[in-house]
Amino acid sequence: MSEQEDRLQITLDAAVERYDERVSVPFAASPALRVIPSDTFYAHVFPLGEGLGIDTCTGTADQISKAWKRALELSANLPPEHQIELLGHPDHAADMSLRWLMQHELNHFAIGHFKITGSAGLLEAGAPIGFGIATQGAAPPELPVESFLAEDEEHWLSYCLELQADQDATEIFLGAYSAENWKLFRYYATSVLMVILIIEREERGKETSRTHPFAETRLFMLLAYLTEQPFIPAYKRAEREGLDYVPEEYLPSDSEISDFHAAVVEPVFASSQILAEAVGLKDFWQDLGGSDAFFADIETVLSQGHQPPEHFRTKGAKQWSALKPTNDKILRALGF
């Protein structure tokens, strides 16, 4: 086993262990990893017997490491307050990005996506052999798409499956909120963002075969989730007590909310400019729509819930809004 094969297997094993720890239920299968010697950034998850297989390339690890190296070089030229703040050795950041990618792949299986895709796989990046383009055999799906989506919604399917895997993987990866974990949350979320941006780079210019939402949409969801984190303990406490409302005294203070936003959410947003340049997405920062509009759209979602796309100002929020009705139908079909 080569050094990169060993590294990727260790990363996958760590993701399974994290799943078991966070979900408190052992992962339901033993994933089989195949590492292909190639410079390509590639990840493909597919049904394998009663479990799952994950194919990836040595280039996946190499490109994540190179992107982090470049990002830290760019960061070092900025004033200290604008630099990316790591925890531990710089190589650890690349390992954390790889771990989230593996967590994401595991969650395609855990959520039940293969009930919809049948024997097809789901592709993160690389050659077009994923769901909707080619299959691994001929097993029919347990949940045919036409049984729960209208024909004009079917083109959103892969986008929604990716957002679902993003959400669950990120919840597991970040863990429970606490004031002691702010630096860890910021570090982990930045590690997630690196993978999102590399996948965006790989899908640019392939709009007819695109399988993922825009990176702007995935960042919007990531930061909306982060913004809501200080409120989660209050929501859970009220639920445990059988309340249909959240008492004001359960909620975090205004100072905790603003401090968390300044220490975690804003630095992750700012780091997107550095990471995007590091992976070669030079127009990404402009496409976000500006911080004021971006966070105003997050506030709209958190305070008012789903609204039509025209109620939002930014590219990511508009696509999230367009996807949500279809995403809700898919989740209901999967039993959530």
C-alpha positions as CSV (number, residue, x, y, z in Angstrom):
1,M,0.0,0.0,0.0
2,S,1.4,3.4,-1.0
3,E,1.7,6.3,1.3
4,Q,-1.3,8.0,-0.3
5,E,-3.4,4.8,-0.2
6,D,-2.5,4.4,3.5
7,R,-3.4,8.1,4.1
8,L,-6.8,7.8,2.4
9,Q,-7.7,4.5,4.2
10,I,-6.8,6.1,7.6
11,T,-9.0,9.1,6.7
12,L,-11.9,6.8,5.8
13,D,-11.5,4.8,9.0
14,A,-11.5,8.1,11.0
15,A,-14.7,9.2,9.3
16,V,-16.4,5.9,10.1
17,E,-15.2,6.2,13.7
18,R,-16.5,9.8,13.9
19,Y,-19.9,8.7,12.5
20,D,-20.2,6.0,15.2
21,E,-19.2,8.5,17.9
22,R,-21.6,11.3,16.8
23,V,-24.6,9.2,15.8
24,S,-24.2,6.7,18.7
25,V,-25.1,3.9,16.2
26,P,-22.4,2.0,14.4
27,F,-22.2,2.7,10.7
28,A,-24.3,0.1,9.0
29,A,-21.7,-1.2,6.5
30,S,-18.0,-1.7,6.0
31,P,-17.0,0.7,3.2
32,A,-14.5,-0.7,0.7
33,L,-12.0,1.8,-0.6
34,R,-10.2,1.6,-3.9
35,V,-7.4,4.1,-4.6
36,I,-6.6,4.6,-8.2
37,P,-3.1,5.9,-9.1
38,S,-3.9,9.1,-11.0
39,D,-3.4,12.9,-10.6
40,T,-7.1,13.4,-11.1
41,F,-9.4,14.8,-8.3
42,Y,-12.0,12.1,-8.2
43,A,-14.4,10.5,-5.7
44,H,-17.2,8.1,-6.5
45,V,-19.5,6.3,-4.1
46,F,-21.6,3.4,-5.2
47,P,-23.6,0.4,-3.8
48,L,-21.4,-2.7,-3.3
49,G,-23.4,-5.7,-2.2
50,E,-25.2,-4.7,1.0
51,G,-22.7,-2.0,1.6
52,L,-20.8,0.6,-0.4
53,G,-17.7,1.1,-2.3
54,I,-15.7,4.3,-2.6
55,D,-13.3,4.9,-5.5
56,T,-10.9,7.8,-5.3
57,C,-7.5,8.8,-6.8
58,T,-4.2,9.6,-5.2
59,G,-4.7,13.0,-6.9
60,T,-7.6,13.7,-4.6
61,A,-5.3,13.9,-1.6
62,D,-2.5,15.5,-3.6
63,Q,-4.7,18.3,-4.9
64,I,-6.2,19.1,-1.5
65,S,-2.7,19.3,0.0
66,K,-1.5,21.5,-2.8
67,A,-4.5,23.8,-2.5
68,W,-3.9,24.1,1.3
69,K,-0.2,24.9,0.7
70,R,-1.1,27.6,-1.8
71,A,-3.9,29.0,0.5
72,L,-1.5,29.3,3.4
73,E,1.1,31.1,1.2
74,L,-1.5,33.6,0.2
75,S,-2.7,33.9,3.8
76,A,0.8,34.6,5.1
77,N,1.0,37.8,3.0
78,L,-2.0,39.3,4.7
79,P,-2.2,41.3,7.9
80,P,-2.4,38.9,10.9
81,E,-6.1,39.6,11.6
82,H,-7.0,38.5,8.0
83,Q,-4.9,35.3,7.9
84,I,-6.4,31.8,8.1
85,E,-5.9,30.5,11.6
86,L,-5.1,26.8,11.8
87,L,-5.0,24.4,14.7
88,G,-1.9,22.2,14.7
89,H,0.4,21.4,11.8
90,P,-0.6,22.7,8.3
91,D,-0.8,19.2,6.9
92,H,-3.6,18.5,9.4
93,A,-5.9,20.9,7.6
94,A,-5.6,18.8,4.4
95,D,-6.3,15.7,6.4
96,M,-9.4,17.3,7.9
97,S,-10.6,18.3,4.4
98,L,-10.2,14.7,3.2
99,R,-12.0,13.4,6.3
100,W,-15.0,15.6,5.6
101,L,-15.0,14.3,2.0
102,M,-15.1,10.8,3.2
103,Q,-17.8,11.7,5.8
104,H,-19.8,13.1,2.9
105,E,-19.5,9.9,0.9
106,L,-20.5,7.8,3.9
107,N,-23.6,9.9,4.4
108,H,-24.9,9.2,0.9
109,F,-25.3,5.6,2.1
110,A,-26.5,6.5,5.6
111,I,-29.3,8.8,4.3
112,G,-30.5,6.1,1.9
113,H,-29.6,7.7,-1.4
114,F,-29.0,4.3,-3.1
115,K,-32.7,3.6,-2.6
116,I,-33.2,6.3,-5.3
117,T,-30.2,5.8,-7.5
118,G,-30.4,2.0,-7.6
119,S,-27.1,0.6,-8.7
120,A,-25.8,3.9,-9.9
121,G,-23.1,5.7,-8.1
122,L,-22.8,9.3,-7.0
123,L,-19.9,11.3,-8.3
124,E,-18.1,14.1,-6.5
125,A,-15.6,15.0,-9.3
126,G,-13.7,13.4,-12.1
127,A,-14.7,11.4,-15.1
128,P,-18.5,11.3,-15.8
129,I,-19.4,7.9,-14.4
130,G,-21.7,8.9,-11.6
131,F,-25.4,8.9,-11.1
132,G,-27.4,10.1,-14.1
133,I,-24.5,9.3,-16.4
134,A,-23.6,5.7,-16.0
135,T,-24.5,2.8,-13.6
136,Q,-22.8,0.0,-11.7
137,G,-24.9,-2.9,-12.9
138,A,-28.6,-3.0,-13.5
139,A,-30.3,-3.1,-10.1
140,P,-33.6,-1.1,-10.2
141,P,-34.1,1.6,-7.6
142,E,-36.3,0.9,-4.6
143,L,-37.7,4.4,-4.9
144,P,-38.1,5.3,-8.6
145,V,-37.7,9.0,-9.1
146,E,-41.0,9.4,-10.9
147,S,-42.9,8.1,-7.9
148,F,-42.2,11.2,-5.8
149,L,-40.9,14.0,-8.2
150,A,-42.6,15.7,-11.1
151,E,-40.7,15.5,-14.4
152,D,-39.6,19.1,-14.2
153,E,-38.1,18.5,-10.8
154,E,-36.0,15.5,-11.7
155,H,-33.1,17.6,-12.9
156,W,-32.7,18.9,-9.3
157,L,-32.3,15.4,-7.9
158,S,-28.5,15.1,-7.8
159,Y,-28.2,18.6,-6.5
160,C,-30.5,17.8,-3.5
161,L,-28.7,14.5,-2.7
162,E,-25.5,16.4,-2.5
163,L,-26.9,19.1,-0.2
164,Q,-28.3,16.4,2.1
165,A,-25.0,14.7,2.3
166,D,-23.3,18.1,2.9
167,Q,-25.6,18.8,5.8
168,D,-25.4,15.5,7.6
169,A,-21.6,15.2,7.1
170,T,-21.1,18.7,8.4
171,E,-23.2,18.0,11.5
172,I,-21.2,14.9,12.3
173,F,-17.9,16.6,11.4
174,L,-18.4,19.7,13.6
175,G,-20.1,18.0,16.5
176,A,-22.2,19.6,19.3
177,Y,-22.0,23.4,19.9
178,S,-20.2,24.7,23.0
179,A,-18.5,28.0,23.7
180,E,-15.2,26.1,24.1
181,N,-15.4,24.8,20.5
182,W,-15.5,28.1,18.6
183,K,-12.0,27.8,17.2
184,L,-12.6,24.2,16.3
185,F,-15.8,25.0,14.5
186,R,-14.1,27.7,12.5
187,Y,-11.2,25.4,11.6
188,Y,-13.4,22.5,10.6
189,A,-15.8,24.7,8.6
190,T,-12.8,26.1,6.7
191,S,-11.7,22.6,6.0
192,V,-15.1,21.8,4.6
193,L,-15.1,24.8,2.4
194,M,-11.8,23.8,0.7
195,V,-13.4,20.6,-0.6
196,I,-16.5,22.5,-1.8
197,L,-14.4,24.9,-3.8
198,I,-12.2,22.3,-5.4
199,I,-15.4,20.4,-6.6
200,E,-16.7,23.7,-7.9
201,R,-13.5,24.2,-9.9
202,E,-13.9,20.7,-11.3
203,E,-17.5,21.3,-12.4
204,R,-17.0,24.7,-13.9
205,G,-17.6,24.6,-17.7
206,K,-19.5,21.4,-17.4
207,E,-22.9,22.8,-16.8
208,T,-24.8,20.2,-18.9
209,S,-23.3,17.4,-16.8
210,R,-23.1,19.2,-13.5
211,T,-24.2,17.2,-10.4
212,H,-23.6,19.6,-7.6
213,P,-25.2,22.9,-6.6
214,F,-23.1,26.0,-6.9
215,A,-20.3,26.4,-4.4
216,E,-22.0,29.7,-3.4
217,T,-25.1,27.7,-2.5
218,R,-23.2,25.1,-0.5
219,L,-21.3,27.9,1.4
220,F,-24.7,29.6,2.1
221,M,-26.0,26.5,3.7
222,L,-22.7,25.9,5.6
223,L,-22.8,29.4,7.1
224,A,-26.5,29.4,7.8
225,Y,-25.9,26.2,9.8
226,L,-23.0,27.8,11.6
227,T,-25.0,30.9,12.4
228,E,-27.7,28.8,14.0
229,Q,-25.3,26.9,16.2
230,P,-25.5,29.0,19.4
231,F,-29.3,28.5,19.4
232,I,-29.2,24.7,19.1
233,P,-28.8,23.9,22.8
234,A,-31.9,26.0,23.6
235,Y,-33.9,24.3,20.9
236,K,-32.9,20.8,22.1
237,R,-33.7,21.7,25.8
238,A,-37.2,22.9,24.9
239,E,-37.8,19.8,22.9
240,R,-36.6,17.5,25.8
241,E,-39.0,19.3,28.1
242,G,-41.9,18.9,25.6
243,L,-42.3,22.6,25.0
244,D,-43.8,24.0,21.8
245,Y,-41.8,27.2,22.2
246,V,-38.3,28.2,23.3
247,P,-38.3,30.3,26.5
248,E,-36.3,33.4,26.2
249,E,-34.1,32.5,29.1
250,Y,-32.9,29.4,27.2
251,L,-31.6,31.4,24.3
252,P,-27.9,32.6,24.1
253,S,-27.2,36.2,25.0
254,D,-26.8,38.9,22.3
255,S,-23.2,39.2,23.2
256,E,-22.6,35.4,22.7
257,I,-24.3,35.5,19.4
258,S,-22.3,38.5,18.1
259,D,-19.1,37.2,19.5
260,F,-19.6,33.8,17.8
261,H,-20.4,35.5,14.5
262,A,-17.2,37.5,14.7
263,A,-15.0,34.7,15.9
264,V,-16.4,31.9,13.7
265,V,-18.9,32.8,10.9
266,E,-17.2,35.9,9.6
267,P,-13.7,34.4,9.4
268,V,-15.0,31.4,7.5
269,F,-16.7,33.7,5.0
270,A,-13.6,35.8,4.7
271,S,-11.4,32.7,4.1
272,S,-13.5,31.8,1.1
273,Q,-11.7,34.6,-0.8
274,I,-8.3,33.1,0.0
275,L,-9.3,29.5,-0.7
276,A,-11.0,30.3,-3.9
277,E,-7.9,32.0,-5.2
278,A,-5.8,29.1,-4.1
279,V,-7.9,26.6,-6.1
280,G,-8.2,28.9,-9.1
281,L,-11.8,30.3,-8.8
282,K,-10.9,34.0,-9.3
283,D,-14.5,35.2,-9.7
284,F,-16.0,33.3,-6.7
285,W,-15.8,36.2,-4.3
286,Q,-17.7,38.5,-6.6
287,D,-20.3,35.8,-7.2
288,L,-21.1,35.6,-3.5
289,G,-22.8,39.0,-3.8
290,G,-21.1,40.8,-0.9
291,S,-21.1,40.1,2.8
292,D,-24.1,42.4,3.6
293,A,-26.4,40.8,1.1
294,F,-25.1,37.3,1.9
295,F,-25.7,37.5,5.6
296,A,-29.0,39.4,5.1
297,D,-30.2,36.4,3.1
298,I,-29.1,34.0,5.9
299,E,-31.1,36.1,8.4
300,T,-34.1,35.9,6.2
301,V,-34.0,32.1,6.1
302,L,-33.4,31.8,9.9
303,S,-36.1,34.3,10.8
304,Q,-38.8,33.7,8.1
305,G,-38.0,30.2,6.7
306,H,-38.3,29.3,3.1
307,Q,-39.2,32.2,0.7
308,P,-39.4,32.3,-3.1
309,P,-36.1,32.9,-4.9
310,E,-37.1,36.5,-5.7
311,H,-37.1,37.3,-2.0
312,F,-33.3,36.8,-1.9
313,R,-30.4,38.9,-3.2
314,T,-27.6,36.4,-3.6
315,K,-26.8,33.6,-6.0
316,G,-26.5,30.9,-3.3
317,A,-29.7,31.9,-1.5
318,K,-31.7,32.0,-4.7
319,Q,-30.6,28.5,-5.7
320,W,-31.2,27.1,-2.2
321,S,-34.7,28.5,-2.4
322,A,-35.3,27.0,-5.8
323,L,-34.1,23.6,-4.6
324,K,-35.8,23.4,-1.2
325,P,-39.3,22.2,-2.3
326,T,-37.8,19.4,-4.3
327,N,-35.4,18.6,-1.5
328,D,-38.3,18.3,1.0
329,K,-40.1,15.9,-1.3
330,I,-37.0,13.7,-1.5
331,L,-36.6,13.7,2.2
332,R,-40.2,12.7,2.7
333,A,-39.7,9.8,0.2
334,L,-36.7,8.7,2.2
335,G,-38.8,8.7,5.4
336,F,-37.5,11.9,7.0
